[in-house]
Structure formats: structure tokens, C-alpha cells
């Protein structure tokens, strides 16, 4: 990726899919589930500082890129069985093998998130299983675990060395609220994964969306330190990055979070957009980060908590780390490209450290969904032709990355 978009979490409304009345739904939307807009931000909350003209001018002269999508590369990656969903992929591509960790239910038509690993060799799914589950109550992640992001590094926890870290969202409610971010360690993609018992990015309020949608990239030259991006949703929706030092995870440290800019982001309607539900990848050759992000506004028909398209954008490394500058859109994944009504909850195919899997290519793995309109007699979509959440599956598309200055 949620928990949904409140900030959203990359997530379909878990509790929305259950039988809620229209009145209850309205209440739910008031406690941080809907994307924040100017109308929902409290007047005493300061908006993000505008990007200066000087910063924008300097950004314009830096490396930017375009992505030329190869329509013939569009393919289905993974389709869960009927009554199951899969979305918000963290993808590692290594030769002919792909490891894809996703948010996935484990019981037929039961909305309770696990993290699954789907292994694909030469384009064929050879294994798909739950590798991380909710902890026992009253743990902070005792209900949902979702939104994985996996990187390779040099980590140590309680004296044991680990080569892999998985950042994930967790919560303790059957709701899209009180989300926090944790981390688990392993020496194999399949696990076993050992969780740090407490979250590394915390959120106190149980009546707001919280923090989630983590995306992790290893810091160059710092094998035990991870650059962690994430979404925060309370009275507004914002994105941050922080550095997490996991060389001794039981006493981990984080730097002061830096709020990411939104300048340059555009919605499907061409208007200025906000940032949430994003995955980062580092382009060493271009000294820049790419993000693939949810575009807004969200649709009014079912499912209305996800966007119709995702957008690939770039920003110079230095600007992202300092929370300044402007994003440059380089390619959209939308209905005209894929043929799907909904293209959402996407991730890049990356190498083990969070860099581009191929120097001059961008591969996006995204989630698709059907869509349908409600009727006056079917407000909870129980009779809808689109079984939206359970239509979620994964597709991918590749494109040539053309850098320019």
C-alpha cells in the first residue's frame, strides 16, 4: 500500500466491506479515513511551507527523465484464488527470480491482513505463502500487518546478525486506524522473520489513520542504516523520510523526520496533488529517487478508496533528503495504458538494496481492480457486480528510463 487512504494506507476498507450502515460509514470517514483536503484540515494546523522560486529554478536544471512504456510488456504477475486479495507489493528482482511480498488475506473472504511472499521463477509462480502475521493481543500489531518493504543490509538484533529487514504497517483494531510502523528481520526471503516487539514509527491516536505505507532504501555506504519513507494521516495527509539505524536494533535510532514536498505532483485531473501510498527506488546513475504514487482524486464509484492511476515521478537525491524542491512527473500507469479501471497500490521492481533492478529500465508492479456504481438499494455494495477488494491482483509493466538534463 489500509487501511485506507486518509492518509490512506494502501488499503481497501477492511471494515467498510463488512456490513456498515450509511450512517456508520459517514462517521468512519470523519475519523481520518478519507483523504485530507483543504476542507478537512484543522485551521490551527500549519500547511507545508511552499517551495521557494529559487529551489524550483535550481531543480529545473538537474537530471530528469522520461519513461517510455512498453505496452507489450504488460502482464499478469499474480492472481490470488477467489475470495482472496493481494496488493501493495514490495518487489525484489534478481536475475530470473522475483520475490514479491504483499498485503494478503489468509482466510477465504476474511479481511485480516497477513504479509505473503510470492516467489516467481522464469515468470511462473512457484510458491505463495504467509510469512508474517499479526502478533498476539495486546501487541501493537495484533490485528493487521500489511504494506511490506524489504531491503538487504547488515543488521543485528539481540546479538544475532540478519541480512534482511522488512518494514511493515501494523495495527490493533479492526479498522483503518491506529496504524504504526514496525520492522522484522530474517536471513532468508521466506523467513523465519523475527519482529522487533515495538514499532519504530509510532502514532498515539486510535481515532485517526496513523502512520504506514513504509518504503525502505539502503543508505549508500551505511549498510546498517535505512532511509525510510512513509505516509502520515491525522488532520491532513503528509509524507516523510527518516533514517533508521538498525546496526543494533534493540537500541535503534531514527533521525528527525523530514516532510517531503508535493510541488510538481499532479492528479488525474491535472490539478496539484498530495503525496501518499508511494514506493521509492534509487537511481544511482541519475543521482535521483523515483517514486510511484497514488494519483487523486479518488473515484466516486466502488471502490472509492483507491485511485484510477499511479504516477512515476523523480526528484534529485539531495532534494528528497532535505525535503525541498519539486517532483518531475515522468510517466503514468492508467486505464489508457493498461485497460483497467483501477491501477493502484504499486511498487517498483528493485534490487535487494532498493536501487533500480536494471540501470536503464523502470518496472512497476501494480494492483488492479474492477469498479461498479452503487444503487439506492445497495449502499454497502453487497449486491454490486464488482466484488472490488476480492478482485485485487497484480500486474506489471516495463519502460525504458531515458535520462536528460
N, C-alpha and C positions, 0 to 999 in steps of 0.2 A: 501498500500500500507506500474496519474501523469501525472501525468504528467509524463512523462516517466522517463526512467532511464538515467539520466545524470550523474547524480545523479539521478536519477530516480525518480520518485515518484512512487509509486506503480502505475503505470498507463499506460494505453494504450494511445496512442497518440490521444488525442482528436482531434487535428487539423489534424492529419495525416489521420484520417478516412474520413475527408472531401476531396473534390476533389482537390488534390495538384498535381502540375506537378512534374516531377522528379527533375527538377532544383530547384524548391522551397523546395522540401524535402531535397536536399543536403544542402541548406542554413540553413534550420532548424537544421540539425544535427551539424552545425558548432557553434551554439549558446548555447551549453551546454546540449543538449538533449541526445546525445549518451553517454554511459558510458565512463568515462575518462580512458585513458590508458597512457602508457609512452609517446606515440606519441602526445597526446593531452594536456599534462601538460606543461604550460609555463616554459621555462628554469629558470626563476627567482623565481619560487615557490619552496620553500624548501620541500622535501619529508618528510614524517613522520620519526621521529627518530627510528632507529632499536631497537628491543628489545634486551636487553643485555643477554649474555650467562648465567649470574648469575640468572637473573629473570626467564629464561626458565627452568633452573635446579630446582629452588625452586618451580615453578609451577608444575613440573612433579610429585612431591611428594604429591601434595594436592588432595583433593577429586575430582574425576572424575566419570563419569557414562557411561553407555550404555543404549540404548533404544531398547527393543525387541518389534518390531511392531507386532500387532495382525491383520493379514490380514483380518480376518473375521469381524473386526470392521469397515472396510471401508464402508462408506455410504454417500449418498447424503444428504446434510443438507438443502439447499435452492436453488431452480431453479427459477429465475425471469421469467416473461412472455416473449414471443417473442418480440424482439425489445428493451429489457432492459438488463442491465448488473449489476452485483454485485460483489464486490471484496474488498480486504484489510480489513478483519474482525477484530473487537475488540470484544472478546467473554468473557462473564461472565457466568459461570455455577454455579448454586445454587440449589442443590437437583435435581429435575426432570425438572427444568426450565433453559433454556438458553436465554440470551439476546445477540443478535448479531447486532452490529452497523456496517454498511458497506458504502462504496462509491457506489452510485447507481444513475442512471438517473431517472428522474421523468416523462419525456415525451417520447413517442414512437420514438425510433431511433434519439433522440436529445442528443448530447453529452454535457451535462451540469450537473455537479456533485451536488448531494444532499447527505446528510447523512441519511440513512434509519435505522430504528430499526426493526429487525425481531425477534419476540418472539416465542419460541418453547417450548411446554409443552409435556412431555412424547413422544418426537420425532415427534410431529405434529406442523406445523406452524399454530399459532392461530392469528397472526397479523403481518403485514408488512407495514410500512408507513414512510413517510419523517418526520424527527424530527428536522433537522437543514438544513437551506437553505442559499443561498448567501444573503448578505446584499445589500441594495440599493446603487447604484453608488453615489459618487465616493469612497465608502469604500474599504479598502484593500482586502476584501474578496467578492467583488461584482460579481465575475463570478463563480468560482468553490469553493465548500467546500468538503473536502474529507479526507481520512486517519484518521478516528476517533480512539481515545484511551481513554477509560472510567475507572475511578477509584473512589472509595469511600473514603471520608475523612471528615475533619471539615474545611469548607471554609466559608468565609464571603465576601460579595460584597455589597457595599453601605448600610451597616447595616443589610443586610438580610443573615441569615445562610443557607448554602447549604450543602448537603451531597454527591453530585456527581459533578465531574469535567470531562468534555470532551475536550481533546486536539484535534485539527484538523488542517489540512492544508487549506489554502485559497489563492486565487489569484484574480487579477483584469483584467486578459487578457484571451482571447480565445486562449490560447497557453500553452505549458508546460514550463512556465517561470514566474519569479517574485513570486514564492511561498514563503509564510511565515506561521508561526505557531501561532494559537490563542487558546483561551480556552473559554468554556461556562459552566454554572452551572445550576443544577436542583436538585430537591428533589425527583424526580421520574424518572425511566429509560425512560419513554415516554416524559418527559418534563412537562411543557414548559422549554426550555433551554434558558438561558439568557447569551448573549455573552459579554465578555469584548470587548469594542469597538476597541481597538488597539491590534496588535499582540504582543506576549510575546517573540518570537524569530523573529527578523526582518532580512530583506535582501533588499538591495537597488537596485540592478541591475535588470532592466526589460528585459535584453537580455541574462540572464542566468537562470538556473533552480531554484536556490534559496535554501530554507530550507523546509523540510517536513518529511513525514513518521514518525510522532511522536509515541512514545510508552512510557507509563507512569506507574510507580510503586510507591506506597506509601512508604515513608521512615519510617522504624520501629521507634516507639517512637516519631514521629513527625507527628501528624495527619493532619496538615495543609500544610505539605511540600511534594512535589512530586519529585521523580527522573525522569527526562525527557530525553529520548534518541531520537535522530533524525539524519537525513541524510542532508548533505550539498553538493550541486553541483554547482561549478563555473568553475574554471580551472582544478579541479580534483574532485573526489568523496570521501567524508570522513564521518565518523560517530562520534557523540559527545554525552556526557551526561552532564546535568546540574541539579542543584537542584532549584526548583521553590517554593518560599514561598507564599502561597495564603491565609494566615490567614486573611489578609486584602487586597483583590485582587486589589482594585483600586490603591494601592501603592505596588504592588507585587515586589519581588526582585528575582534575579537569581544569582547563583554563576558563576564564570568564567568557561566556557565550557571546558570539558576535552575530548581530542580526544581519541577515542577508538583504541586499537591495531588491527592489522589484522593478526598477526602471528598465524599460525595454521589453518587458513581458507583455504579450498581447493575448486577448481571449479570442474565441472563435468568432466573436462579433467585431473584432478589430479594436476593441476598447482596451485601456490599460487593465492589467490583470494582477492578481496576487499570487503568492508562491506557497504551494503545499503539495504533498504527495509527489516528491521528486526523488530521483536517483542520480547520484553523481558518478562520473568517471573522469580520470585524469588523462589528459593528452600531453604526454611529455614533450613530443616533438613541437607542439604548438604552444607549450607553456601555458596551458589553459585548462579549465574544467568545462566539461559538458554536463548539462542536466537534462533529463527527460522528465517532464512535469505535466500534471493535470491542467487542462485548459478549462476555462469557465466562460460563460455561466453554465451551471448545471441545467439539465433539461427539466421540463415540467411534467413529462410523462414518465412512466415506470421503466427503468429505475431512475429516480430523480436525484439520487445522491452521488452519481458519478458523471463525469463529463463525456462529451461525444468524441473528444480527441486528446492526444498528448502532443506536446511541443518540445522539440530539441532546441536547446539554447546553449550559448557559450559565454564564458566570462574569463578574463585573464586571471591566472592563479593569484597574483598579488592582490587584485581587487576583491576576489572572493574571501581571502583570508583576512582582509581588513574591513569587509562589509561595506564596500563602496562600489561605485562605477555603475555600468549598465550592461544588461544582458543583450546578446545579439541572437535573435531567432534564426535558425539555420535549416529547419525542416519540420513539417507537421506530419503526424500519423493520424489520418482522419478517414471519414467514410469514402471520400473520393479516391483515396489510395487503396484502402483495404476492402471496401464494400460492406463494412459492418456499421451498424447504427451507433454502437458504443465502442470506443477504443480508450482504455483507461488502465490505471494501476500498472505502470510499465517499469521495466528495468533494462539496463544495458547488459549485453554480454561483455564481461570484463575478464581480465586475468586475475590471478589469485591475490594481487595486491590492490585491486581496484583501478588499474590502468586499462586502457583500451586493449581488447583481446587481439586486435590486429591494428598496426600502426595507421593505416590509411582507410579504415573501414569502421562504420558505426553499425552495430546490430542492436535492434530494440526488440525485446520480448514484452508483449503487451497482453492485456486481458480483454476479451470481447464479451459482449452480452447482447441478448435480444432486447427489444423495447416494445411497450404497448401502452395504450391510454386507459385510465380507469373510467368507470362509469358511475353514475349517481348511486347505483345499487351495489357497487363493488368497490368501495373506497379503500379497502385493505388489499385489493388485488388478488383476493383468494380465488377469483374466477377468471383472472386475466389470462390471455393467451400466452403472455410472456412470463415464464417462471424465472424471473430475472436472475436472482442470486445463483440458482442452480443451472443457469446457462453459462456461467463463467468458465472459460477455458483459455488456454494460452496459445498465442500465435507469435510469429517473428517476421521481421523484415530487415534486410540489409541495405546499406547505402554507402557509396564512396564518399569519403571525407576529403573535401577539397579546401585546403588552407589558403588564405590570402592575407595580404597586409594592405 
